[in-house]
Amino acid sequence: MIALAAAATAALTPALAQEAAPATEAPGDFSLGSPDAPVKIVEYASYTCPHCADFHKAAFKNLKSEYIDTGKVHFTLREVYFDRYGLWAAMVARCGGEMRYFGIHDMLFDQQQDWAAAPDPTAVVNKLKTIGLSAGLDQATLDACLNDQAKAEALIKQFEANMAADGVSGTPTIFVNGTKHSNMAYADLKALIDAELAK
């Protein structure tokens, strides 16, 4: 895993050869919903993981409308980088900041079969930039985000620390109020949430 991460930072884009500025702080995670919600869900997901894309399509919309938007669930996404494409996708999602993050997140999963299966790294980067542009980012901003090696290194450090601390080895992994679960159908997740809400 560390070797993969090192390879990812070594080749952020086909033309990356800039000096890396020191990262000033940990990148952090992005969340949705009320921090005071009685149920806390943390999902570990990779943007290149097909099972994560399936979970997103089958469960996330209902989870958001039924539980997150109603104040019952606070949801946090923790990105996992099993490969450089997943790292690049996360950097594009983060490029939009908190306001655009989950919108780009949706697009990355919805279009995963297109961009993640592109024939070479340059094509992947171009497809990711197209997603960023369609989300309202401009070319210069996207180039700066994808060429931020210090941010990439900070993200990998954060991901490795989180995975080790929580004992996560695969994706998607879902924590419901601190209890770890593997991939599941929405009906099973709903049952877990309802059980927590009934306590």
N, C-alpha and C positions, 0 to 999 in steps of 0.2 A: 504493500500500500504506500509506504513512504517512497519507494522507488518510482511508483507511478506519479506520485505527487511532485517529486523532483523533476521528472520528465515534463510534467505539465507546466511548471514554472519556467523550464528552460526553453519552451517554445510557445509562448502565449499567442503570438501571431507569426505567420511566415516571415514577417519583416521586422520582428522585434529585436532591437539591439541597443536599447537605451540604458543609461545608468538608472539604477533603482534608488529612489529616495526612501529613507527609512519610514516605515509605517508608524504613525503616531499613536494609534489606539487600535484595540481589537475591533474588527468589523461589526460584530454583533449579529443577531438574528432579527428577522422580521416577523411581526405578529399581527393577528386580526382579533377583534372582539374586546370585550371589557376585561381589563386586568383583574377586576373583582369577581369575574365569573366563577361559579362554584366548581366547574370542571375545567381542568387544564389539559390540553392535548398538545403534545410535541410530536411532529412527524419528521423522521429522517428520510430524505428522498434525494435521489440523483436525477438530474434532468435527462440523462441518457438511459435511465432504467425503464424498460417497457412496463414492468409491473407497477411502477410509480405512476406512469401515464395512465394505466388502466384504473388505478385507484382514484386518480384525480378525476377521470371522466365519469366513473361509476358512483363515486361517493362525495367528492368535495363540494359540488354545487348544493346537494341536499344538506350536507353538514353545515355549510355556510348559512343557508336560508333558515334551516330549522333550529340551529343551536348557536352559531356564532353571532348572527345578526340579531338574535333575540336575547342576547346577554347571558346565555347559559354556558357557553364555551369560550375560553380564550385559547386560540390556536397559534402555535409557533412552528415555523418551518425551519428545520436545520438541514442545510445543504450538504450533500455528500459528493465528493469528487473522486470517482473511480477511474476517471480518464480525463484527458485535457479538454475534450469537447464539453463535458459536464461543467468543468471549471469555467470555460469561456461563456457558456450559457448563463451561469450564475452571475458572472461579471456584467453581462448585458442586462440581466434582470435588475441587478443592484445599481446599474448606471442611471436608472430612472428615479432612484431615491424611494423613500417610503410611499410617496403618492402613486407611483407607477409600478412598484415592485410586483404586487400580486396580479396586476393586469398582464404584465409581461410574463410572469410565472404561468398564467393560464395559457397564453399563446405558445410558450415553449413546449408545454405538455401536449396541447392540442395539435401542434405541428411537428411533434417529435419525429415521426416517421419520415418527414421530408428533410429537415435540416441534419438530424443525427446520422442519416444514411447517405449523406452527400459523399461523392467519390474521393475527396481529398481534403486536407485541412483548410486550404484556401477557399474551397467551395463551402465548407461548414461556416467559416468566418463570414463569408458574404451572405449566407442565408440568415445567420444570427443578426447581422447588421440590418438586413431587410426587416426582420421582426422588430428590432429596435426603432428603425425609421417609422414603421407603421404604428408604433406606440407613441410617436411624437418626439423622439430624440433626433438630434441632427448628427450628421456624419462626423464632424469634428469631436463632438462629445463622445460618440461611440468609439472613435479611434483612441481617444485619450483613456477611456475606461479599459479597453482591451489591451492597451500598452502599459497599464499600470502594474508593473511587476511587483512593486512593494505591496500593493493591495492583494495580488495573487498569493504572494508568500504568506501574508497575514491570514488570508482565508484558509489556506491549507493548514497552517498552524492551528487555527481555531477548529477546523473540521477534525483534525487528528486528535486534539485534546478532548473534544466533545464525544467522539466515537469511543475513545479509551475510557473516559469517565463513565459513560452510560453502557458500556459493554455491547455496543452495536457492531454487527459484522455484515449486515445485509440491508437491503432496502426493498420496499418501504418497511420501516420499523416505527411503530406508533406507541407512544406512552400516553396512557389515560390516568391522570392524577398519579403519575409516578410509576405505574405498573406497565411493564413492557409487553407488547403484543407484536406478532408478525402480521403480514398482510391479511386482510379480511374483507368480507363483503360488507356493504353499508349496513345491512340489517343487523349484523353482529356488532358493528361499532355502535350503532344506535342503542342496542340492548345494553352495552357496557355503559354508555353515557346515561341512559335512563336509570340504570342501577345506582350510579354515583349520585344522580340528582335526587334519588329517593332516600338517600341516607340522612 
